Amino acid sequence: MSFRTRLTGFFVLIVVVPMIGFGILVFSLINQSNQGKADAHASGVATVAANLYGSASAASFAGPTDVPATAASRAIVSASSRA
C-alpha cells in the first residue's frame, strides 16, 4: 500500500466521514426545529379556538337577562296560556 493511498484513506476517514455525520445531524436538528414551530403554532390556534368556543358557548347559555313587558307580549303570553 503506497503512502498516497494511505494518506487518501486517512483524509477520507478524518475529514469526509465526520462532515457527512455533521451534515446529517444539522439537517435533523433543522427538521425538528421546524416541527416544533409547527406544533407551537397549532397549539396557539387550538387555544384561541377553544377560548372563542367557550366564550360563545357561555354567551349562548346566558340567555336574555331582561325581557321588556309590552302590551303585545302580554297578549301573546295570555293567548298561549289560554290554549
SEFI-462634 format. One record per residue (C-alpha): residue in three letters; x, y, z. Coordinates in nm, 2 decimals, padded with zeros to 4 digits, m for minus. Each point is the difference from the previous one (the first is absolute). Layout:
# SEFI-462634
> aa x y z
> ala X Y Z $
...
This chain:
# SEFI-462634
> aa x y z
> met 00.00 00.00 00.00 $
> ser 00.15 00.33 m00.11 $
> phe 00.03 00.31 00.21 $
> arg m00.24 00.18 m00.23 $
> thr m00.27 m00.26 00.05 $
> arg 00.04 00.00 00.38 $
> leu m00.01 00.38 00.00 $
> thr m00.32 00.01 m00.21 $
> gly m00.17 m00.26 00.23 $
> phe 00.11 00.19 00.31 $
> phe m00.14 00.33 m00.15 $
> val m00.33 m00.17 m00.08 $
> leu m00.02 m00.15 00.35 $
> ile 00.09 00.32 00.18 $
> val m00.16 00.27 m00.21 $
> val m00.28 m00.14 m00.23 $
> val m00.17 m00.25 00.24 $
> pro m00.04 00.26 00.28 $
> met m00.13 00.26 m00.25 $
> ile m00.27 m00.24 m00.12 $
> gly m00.09 m00.08 00.36 $
> phe m00.02 00.37 00.10 $
> gly m00.21 00.07 m00.31 $
> ile m00.25 m00.27 00.09 $
> leu m00.01 00.14 00.36 $
> val m00.06 00.35 m00.12 $
> phe m00.28 m00.09 m00.24 $
> ser m00.16 m00.21 00.28 $
> leu 00.01 00.30 00.24 $
> ile m00.14 00.23 m00.26 $
> asn m00.29 m00.24 m00.06 $
> gln m00.07 m00.03 00.37 $
> ser 00.00 00.38 00.03 $
> asn m00.25 00.04 m00.28 $
> gln m00.22 m00.27 00.15 $
> gly 00.01 00.18 00.34 $
> lys m00.10 00.33 m00.16 $
> ala m00.29 m00.17 m00.17 $
> asp m00.11 m00.17 00.32 $
> ala 00.02 00.33 00.19 $
> his m00.21 00.18 m00.27 $
> ala m00.26 m00.28 00.00 $
> ser m00.02 00.01 00.38 $
> gly m00.05 00.38 m00.01 $
> val m00.27 m00.03 m00.25 $
> ala m00.17 m00.27 00.20 $
> thr 00.01 00.21 00.31 $
> val m00.16 00.30 m00.17 $
> ala m00.27 m00.23 m00.15 $
> ala m00.08 m00.15 00.34 $
> asn m00.02 00.34 00.16 $
> leu m00.23 00.13 m00.28 $
> tyr m00.22 m00.31 00.03 $
> gly m00.01 00.04 00.38 $
> ser m00.10 00.36 m00.01 $
> ala m00.26 m00.05 m00.27 $
> ser m00.14 m00.30 00.19 $
> ala m00.02 00.19 00.32 $
> ala m00.17 00.29 m00.18 $
> ser m00.26 m00.23 m00.16 $
> phe m00.09 m00.17 00.33 $
> ala m00.04 00.34 00.18 $
> gly m00.32 00.08 m00.19 $
> pro m00.17 00.33 00.03 $
> thr 00.02 00.17 00.34 $
> asp m00.29 00.24 m00.04 $
> val m00.30 m00.04 m00.22 $
> pro m00.21 00.31 m00.03 $
> ala m00.36 m00.05 00.07 $
> thr m00.20 00.18 m00.26 $
> ala m00.37 m00.02 m00.08 $
> ala 00.07 m00.22 m00.30 $
> ser 00.21 m00.25 00.20 $
> arg m00.26 m00.02 00.27 $
> ala m00.27 m00.07 m00.26 $
> ile 00.22 m00.28 m00.15 $
> val 00.06 m00.15 00.34 $
> ser m00.36 00.01 00.11 $
> ala m00.11 m00.15 m00.33 $
> ser 00.24 m00.28 00.02 $
> ser m00.09 m00.07 00.36 $
> arg m00.37 m00.03 m00.09 $
> ala 00.06 m00.25 m00.27 $
